[in-house]
Amino acid sequence: MANRDLFIENAKIAYSNFSGRGDDYNPEGQRNFTVVIEDEELAKTLIEEGFPCKPQVRGEDDVRYLLKVKVRFDNYPPDIIIIDGEIARKINEDEVGSLDRLSIESVDLQINPSHWVRGNREGISAYLRNMY
């Protein structure tokens, strides 16, 4: 199981739900986003370490991997810094939902793995620690 933070540079984000809106795939209030992993070797390592990294087949020879990352502000709030040109600004919990409306070119991430056990099931949840 993963026991170290994961650092990903120049990541692409898909399926952002920083506002925590409820829908068929997400209970109301749960903030999250998906990191697109193009590097198959990295994806295999993440899967071996227990991260919830799932393949997405887009064509015969076109597979990418998706890692769902949770965003929580209660116990250990993440540092989220928006950089626009030469201006950098930290955003807080009240502002984080605005990220759903932005076109994000790329992000640098620090993700904290958290081991969970429920009955006879166990796994790793990925939590955002820092994002630039």
C-alpha positions as CSV (number, residue, x, y, z in Angstrom):
1,M,0.0,0.0,0.0
2,A,1.1,3.5,-0.7
3,N,2.7,5.3,2.2
4,R,4.2,8.3,0.5
5,D,2.9,11.5,-1.1
6,L,2.6,11.5,-4.9
7,F,3.9,14.4,-6.9
8,I,2.7,15.0,-10.4
9,E,3.9,17.9,-12.6
10,N,2.1,19.3,-15.6
11,A,-1.0,17.1,-15.0
12,K,-4.2,17.4,-16.9
13,I,-7.5,17.5,-15.0
14,A,-10.8,16.0,-16.2
15,Y,-14.2,15.8,-14.5
16,S,-13.7,18.5,-12.0
17,N,-16.2,18.9,-9.1
18,F,-14.5,21.4,-6.8
19,S,-17.9,22.8,-5.8
20,G,-19.1,19.4,-4.5
21,R,-22.3,19.4,-6.4
22,G,-24.3,16.2,-6.2
23,D,-25.1,14.1,-9.3
24,D,-25.5,10.4,-10.3
25,Y,-21.8,9.8,-9.6
26,N,-21.1,12.0,-6.6
27,P,-23.0,12.6,-3.3
28,E,-23.7,16.3,-2.5
29,G,-20.8,18.0,-0.8
30,Q,-18.0,15.7,-1.9
31,R,-15.4,17.8,-3.8
32,N,-13.1,15.9,-6.2
33,F,-11.5,15.9,-9.6
34,T,-9.8,13.4,-11.8
35,V,-6.1,13.5,-12.9
36,V,-5.4,12.1,-16.3
37,I,-2.4,9.8,-16.3
38,E,-0.9,9.3,-19.8
39,D,2.3,7.5,-18.6
40,E,1.4,3.8,-18.5
41,E,4.4,3.0,-16.3
42,L,3.4,5.6,-13.7
43,A,-0.2,4.2,-13.8
44,K,1.0,0.7,-13.3
45,T,3.0,1.8,-10.3
46,L,0.1,3.6,-8.8
47,I,-2.2,0.6,-9.3
48,E,0.4,-1.6,-7.6
49,E,0.6,0.8,-4.7
50,G,-3.2,0.6,-4.3
51,F,-4.2,4.0,-5.7
52,P,-7.6,4.1,-7.4
53,C,-6.2,4.5,-10.9
54,K,-8.5,3.1,-13.5
55,P,-7.9,2.6,-17.2
56,Q,-10.0,4.4,-19.8
57,V,-9.9,2.9,-23.2
58,R,-10.5,5.5,-25.9
59,G,-9.5,3.5,-29.0
60,E,-7.7,0.4,-30.0
61,D,-4.3,1.7,-29.0
62,D,-5.4,4.7,-27.0
63,V,-5.6,4.0,-23.2
64,R,-5.2,6.6,-20.5
65,Y,-5.6,6.2,-16.8
66,L,-7.8,8.2,-14.4
67,L,-7.0,8.9,-10.8
68,K,-9.8,10.4,-8.7
69,V,-8.6,12.9,-6.1
70,K,-10.7,14.0,-3.2
71,V,-10.6,17.6,-1.9
72,R,-11.4,18.3,1.7
73,F,-11.0,21.4,3.8
74,D,-11.8,20.0,7.3
75,N,-8.8,18.3,8.8
76,Y,-5.9,19.1,6.6
77,P,-7.0,21.8,4.0
78,P,-5.0,21.8,0.8
79,D,-3.0,24.8,-0.5
80,I,-4.5,25.7,-3.8
81,I,-2.6,28.4,-5.7
82,I,-3.9,29.8,-9.0
83,I,-1.1,31.2,-11.2
84,D,-2.2,33.5,-14.0
85,G,0.7,35.0,-15.8
86,E,2.9,36.5,-13.1
87,I,0.0,36.7,-10.5
88,A,-0.3,33.9,-8.0
89,R,-3.2,33.8,-5.6
90,K,-4.2,31.3,-2.9
91,I,-7.8,30.3,-2.9
92,N,-9.9,29.1,0.0
93,E,-12.8,26.8,0.5
94,D,-15.4,29.5,-0.4
95,E,-13.6,30.1,-3.7
96,V,-12.6,26.6,-4.7
97,G,-15.8,25.9,-6.6
98,S,-14.9,28.6,-9.1
99,L,-12.2,26.2,-10.5
100,D,-15.0,24.2,-12.1
101,R,-15.6,27.1,-14.5
102,L,-11.9,27.7,-15.4
103,S,-10.0,26.2,-18.3
104,I,-7.0,24.8,-16.6
105,E,-4.0,24.2,-18.8
106,S,-2.0,22.1,-16.4
107,V,-1.4,21.6,-12.7
108,D,1.4,20.5,-10.4
109,L,0.0,18.3,-7.6
110,Q,0.9,16.8,-4.3
111,I,-1.5,14.0,-3.4
112,N,-1.7,12.3,0.0
113,P,-2.7,8.6,0.1
114,S,-5.0,7.6,2.9
115,H,-5.5,3.9,3.6
116,W,-9.1,2.9,4.4
117,V,-10.8,-0.3,5.6
118,R,-14.6,-1.1,5.5
119,G,-15.5,-4.6,6.5
120,N,-13.5,-7.0,4.4
121,R,-12.7,-4.3,1.8
122,E,-9.7,-1.9,1.8
123,G,-8.0,0.5,-0.4
124,I,-6.3,3.9,-0.9
125,S,-8.1,7.2,-1.2
126,A,-6.1,10.0,-2.9
127,Y,-6.4,13.5,-1.2
128,L,-5.2,16.8,-2.5
129,R,-2.5,18.3,-0.4
130,N,-1.2,21.0,-2.7
131,M,-2.1,22.3,-6.2
132,Y,-0.5,25.0,-8.4
